[in-house]
Amino acid sequence: MSEKDRSKKYDLTKTRVALFEGNQIRKAFYKDEWWFSIIDIVEVLTDSSIPKRYWSDLKAKLISEGSQVYEKIVHLKMQAPDGKMRETDTANTETMLRIIQSIPSPKAEPFKLWLAKVSYERIQEIEDPELASKRARALYEAKGYPPNWIEKRMRSIAIREELTSEWSKREVKQSKEYSILTSEISKATFGITPSEYKSYKRLKGKENLRDHMTDLELIFSMLGEASTKEITVKRNAQGFIENLQAAQEGGSVAGNARKELEQKTNKKIVTSENYLPKKKKEIDCK
């Protein structure tokens, strides 16, 4: 693959990671997520004078222990200190945190403590699902969303879970078929697919579309999914085809309501603007 073609697949322009303030950590946006230079992070956390050798030894150790981390590493071209583009080992956030766990360094300890805390919180949420809702609410508040928007967003999450729960009972396969059904609801509700919607709002990668919806966008999104659930249950839809028809009809209920409101207000519901007026400073991991 030529350098020009590869540059279309990932962003080579942003080279700083908020987690390592003051240090240059190369990163690239590839396959809808950030990938980080492993050698750069190893150098920061270990103060090694030869980080490449340190990573080589650590990689061999991980392989000998049976770790599958190496299989998840991707080689991407990044700008080297001499200014030339050279391939280097990169890892996404999940894999990078796993590598950090294997680094015996005081600088890596905060990350290990954070991982332990997150793991403990997830176990708590399994035992008491209400905690997940409370933490999500607190996170939206910290990001600056107002209480009335948060209430709608939390309700939209509940409605979505109710719908996917019905799909799981009705011979609908998760992932791909869920995605297709969701896309059909969106097309019938808003006239565009989720991916087109994200592009219209200029969102990247795994940025959540609904986190950037206005009140009305959220309301019509909820109406489309709630209507789909009601139609699905009423008809006792089974299998992908029957649920596809229910999704199209459920989305149409919301779509018709949206069009009627747009006609009466002479204002489009779908907006290209993100809900938050200003994005917070980019933080790839917390």
VENUR-V415438 format. One record per residue. RES is the residue in one small letter. OMEGA is omega in radians with two decimals (none if undefined). Layout:
RES,OMEGA + RES,OMEGA
This chain:
m,-3.14 + s,3.13 + e,3.14 + k,-3.14 + d,-3.12 + r,-3.12 + s,3.09 + k,-3.06 + k,3.09 + y,-3.04 + d,-3.12 + l,-2.97 + t,-3.08 + k,-3.00 + t,3.13 + r,-3.14 + v,-3.05 + a,-3.13 + l,-3.07 + f,-3.06 + e,3.10 + g,3.12 + n,3.14 + q,3.09 + i,-3.13 + r,3.11 + k,3.13 + a,3.10 + f,-2.99 + y,-3.14 + k,3.03 + d,3.06 + e,-3.14 + w,3.07 + w,-3.02 + f,3.07 + s,-3.09 + i,-3.11 + i,3.13 + d,-3.12 + i,3.08 + v,-3.13 + e,-3.13 + v,-3.04 + l,-3.07 + t,-3.04 + d,-3.14 + s,3.10 + s,3.10 + i,-3.08 + p,3.14 + k,3.13 + r,3.12 + y,3.14 + w,3.12 + s,3.12 + d,-3.14 + l,3.12 + k,3.12 + a,3.13 + k,-3.14 + l,3.13 + i,-3.13 + s,3.13 + e,3.12 + g,3.14 + s,3.12 + q,-3.12 + v,-3.06 + y,-3.13 + e,-3.11 + k,-3.14 + i,3.13 + v,3.10 + h,3.13 + l,3.09 + k,3.09 + m,-3.09 + q,3.13 + a,3.13 + p,3.13 + d,3.09 + g,-3.12 + k,3.11 + m,-3.12 + r,3.12 + e,3.10 + t,3.11 + d,3.09 + t,3.11 + a,3.06 + n,-3.04 + t,-3.10 + e,-3.12 + t,-3.14 + m,3.11 + l,3.08 + r,3.13 + i,-3.14 + i,3.11 + q,-3.08 + s,-3.12 + i,3.14 + p,-3.09 + s,3.09 + p,-3.13 + k,3.14 + a,-3.06 + e,3.11 + p,3.12 + f,3.13 + k,3.10 + l,3.11 + w,3.13 + l,3.12 + a,3.14 + k,3.14 + v,3.14 + s,3.12 + y,3.13 + e,3.14 + r,3.10 + i,3.09 + q,-3.11 + e,3.08 + i,-3.14 + e,-3.13 + d,-3.07 + p,-3.13 + e,3.13 + l,3.13 + a,3.12 + s,3.14 + k,-3.13 + r,3.10 + a,3.12 + r,3.14 + a,3.13 + l,3.10 + y,3.10 + e,3.14 + a,3.13 + k,3.06 + g,3.10 + y,3.12 + p,-3.09 + p,-3.08 + n,3.08 + w,-3.12 + i,3.12 + e,3.12 + k,-3.11 + r,3.14 + m,3.10 + r,3.13 + s,3.10 + i,3.14 + a,3.14 + i,3.11 + r,3.14 + e,3.10 + e,-3.14 + l,-3.12 + t,3.07 + s,3.09 + e,3.13 + w,-3.10 + s,-3.14 + k,-2.93 + r,3.02 + e,3.04 + v,-3.10 + k,-3.12 + q,3.12 + s,-3.00 + k,-3.10 + e,3.04 + y,-3.12 + s,-3.14 + i,-3.14 + l,3.11 + t,3.12 + s,3.13 + e,3.09 + i,-3.13 + s,3.14 + k,-3.12 + a,-3.12 + t,-3.00 + f,-3.12 + g,3.12 + i,3.11 + t,3.10 + p,-3.14 + s,3.08 + e,3.12 + y,3.13 + k,3.11 + s,3.13 + y,3.12 + k,3.11 + r,3.11 + l,-3.12 + k,2.96 + g,-3.02 + k,3.03 + e,-3.05 + n,-3.10 + l,-3.04 + r,3.07 + d,-3.13 + h,3.11 + m,3.02 + t,3.11 + d,-3.08 + l,3.09 + e,3.11 + l,-3.11 + i,-3.13 + f,3.05 + s,3.10 + m,-3.12 + l,3.12 + g,-3.11 + e,3.10 + a,3.11 + s,3.11 + t,-3.14 + k,-3.12 + e,3.13 + i,3.13 + t,-3.12 + v,-3.11 + k,-3.10 + r,-3.04 + n,-3.10 + a,3.14 + q,3.10 + g,-3.04 + f,-3.05 + i,3.14 + e,3.12 + n,3.06 + l,3.11 + q,3.11 + a,3.13 + a,3.13 + q,-3.12 + e,3.10 + g,3.09 + g,-3.14 + s,3.08 + v,3.13 + a,-3.14 + g,3.12 + n,3.12 + a,3.12 + r,-3.12 + k,-3.14 + e,3.11 + l,3.12 + e,3.13 + q,-3.09 + k,-3.11 + t,-3.09 + n,-3.13 + k,-3.14 + k,3.11 + i,-3.14 + v,-3.13 + t,3.13 + s,-3.11 + e,3.02 + n,-3.07 + y,3.12 + l,-3.11 + p,3.12 + k,3.11 + k,3.07 + k,3.10 + k,-3.04 + e,3.04 + i,-3.04 + d,3.14 + c,3.08 + k,none
